[in-house]
Amino acid sequence: MKPIKFMVHPIKKIAKKIFFLIFLWVIAFADVNAQNNVNVKSNLSKQEKTQENPKEQLAIKFYRDKDYEKASELFQQLYKNKPSNQYYHYYFNSLIAIKNYKQAERLVKQHKKIHLNNYRYKIDEAYVVELSGNKKKSDKILNKILNDLPTDRNHVIQITSSLQSKGYSNFAIKVFQKAKLTQGNDYSYNFEIANAYLYSGDYEKMFDSYLKQLEQHPEDIQRIKSKLQYVMRIDVNSNLSDILKKKLLENSQKHPDNIQLAEMLLWYSLQTKDFSMAFRQAKAIDRRFGNRDQDMIELADIAYSNYDYNASAMAYEYVKDKKDNSNFIEESYVGYFLSVEKQIDENPNPSIKEYEDLEKLGNTAINKLGTTNTTSNIVTSLAYIMAFKLNKPYESINILEEAISNPIINSINKAYLKLVLADILVSIGNIWDATLLYSQVEADMKNEPIGHEAKLKNAKVFYYAGEFDWANTQLDVLKSSTSKLISNDAIELSFFIENMREEDTIGFVLRKFAKADLYIYQRKYDSALIFLNKIEDNPSGITSIEYALYKIATVYTKLYNFAKADSVYNILISNYPESIKTDNSLYERAEIQRIQFNNNEEALKLYMILMSDYPESIYAGKARKKYRALVDE
């Protein structure tokens, strides 16, 4: 028998679909409604918060505006509703600010009951009791804390932090000292004690604590250095530095075999830039403990970079003269040679003998060590000295050519050797061979500072030769050099050429200037003066007179005729106060008065004129430093 098929009426089918759609709609509505209920609850929660927040925000605003009376009233209400630590903090401080100590004491006692094991509120109680005039009771509270001191280090730190925040640094020290003696506690608290002494102003004991930590835990030396570095940064009048020096010296003498103390004294000397003391200390460390050549070289490098050439020379020489072959023998020779050279250059009147001794030193180094990438620095300086100080240009050329042909010399050192060689070629009049070398260095090192320097020197060669257009083209490129010195030199020479060409359209006077400048470079000062005097007698205009006077004065300076130089500078300053060279002249004249004539009073006057009348000058900053140095003497 076949199964009976029940027919569903079409209307019933439609009704069924409608019912299904209604069901889906109800579910969707329920979801939306539920979501809305969540949003409503969320919004209500936000509204409730915003209803509470205004009072808190207003209270905090009053607190920050230091209207503590109003702040205390609002925080009292907030704390009553919710006795949180935050509200307590604001309420307590507000009461202290308005000197309502009774209410503050009641607040502390109430809050203390909620936080029985929190020492902070016990210290707050001692603090407010003392403010109200009952120091005896305050001391009793603090002593009870001390007598019942917990052994846990975190609790000790919490107690001492609260004590220090309330100005009880001395009591915090007592807590640390007792905690240190607690049975089973192997932590020294020296760092924390030192910090507490810093806040209390007992700096001698602060340093004692740091040095005790160094003695007990020498591995902490770097951390101790960091702490002391911070202390020295906040030392305004060097009082702390002097105390630290005394402590280090005392402890080093008591414990001469303690290498950490010796290293701390060396570190201190470097921090204070007392490089002579640092050298003595480094030498003592090397002799006592041995194998400290690297430390000595580092000290010498730091002294050299800080322009203390006497200290750097001593340090380099110490390594250089060691009988055993040091790994730093080349660096020591180079450093010593360059340091001695700087010392001679700083001498206002160096003697020929000084340069002759330096030549012997350089030759000894090259003969002993050979020409390497390290000793090539000696070769460049030695060649320059021989050519420009001892009038031995052809001998210096031979030394340079030999070094340049050496295959082990790298490209950067070779470039420096070529640059000096080109300078010497210019000095003997072989300017076109010089320009080829400058061009080589410029092409090989176009992205390096030495490449820019070669380009500037090449531009000057073409200026000397009267090729002013070509020179100016190169100078325009160099005006944007990353080297400020090269950029300034390029701007100055370009400006001079342009100014003179406006005044001297034919270029006759400008060519005399170029010739005079070449003679100055070649150290043919008498020839240079002939050309400059001709310009002064037959100028093309005011600009040529100003520049001629300035260059004449510089020539007299190079001839060590400082009285004549001072006189010419004075003429320029007096007669041409608006000249572009007046600020230069003021500075140079001030230096002559200070260094050569020992006339500090006149030097101060000139520095002051330069600072006040020419504040935009690049010499104004230098004058300011020299002025302050003279005043402080």
Secondary structure by P-SEA (a helix, b strand, c coil): cccbbbbbbaaaaaaaaaaaaaaaaaaaaaaaaaaaaaaaaaaaaaaaaaaaaaaaaaaaaaaaacaaaaaaaaaaaaaaacccaaaaaaaaaaaaaacaaaaaaaaaaaaaaaccccaaaaaaaaaaaaaaccaaaaaaaaaaaaaaccccaaaaaaaaaaaaaacaaaaaaaaaaaaaacccccccaaaaaaaaaaaacaaaaaaaaaaaaaaacccaaaaaaaaaaaaaaacccaaaaaaaaaaaaaaaaaccccaaaaaaaaaaaaaacaaaaaaaaaaaaaaacccaaaaaaaaaaaaaaacaaaaaaaaaaaaaaccccccaaaaaaaaaaaaaaaaaaacccccaaaaaaaaaaaaaaaaaccccccaaaaaaaaaaaaacccccaaaaaaaaaaaaacccccaaaaaaaaaaaaaaaaaacaaaaaaaaaaaaaaaccccaaaaaaaaaaaaaaaaacaaaaaaaaaaaacccccaaaaaaaaaaaaaaaaaaaacccaaaaaaaaaaaaaaaacaaaaaaaaaaaaaaccccaaaaaaaaaaaaaaaaaacaaaaaaaaaaaaaaacccccaaaaaaaaaaaaacccccaaaaaaaaaaaaaaccccccaaaaaaaaaaaaaac
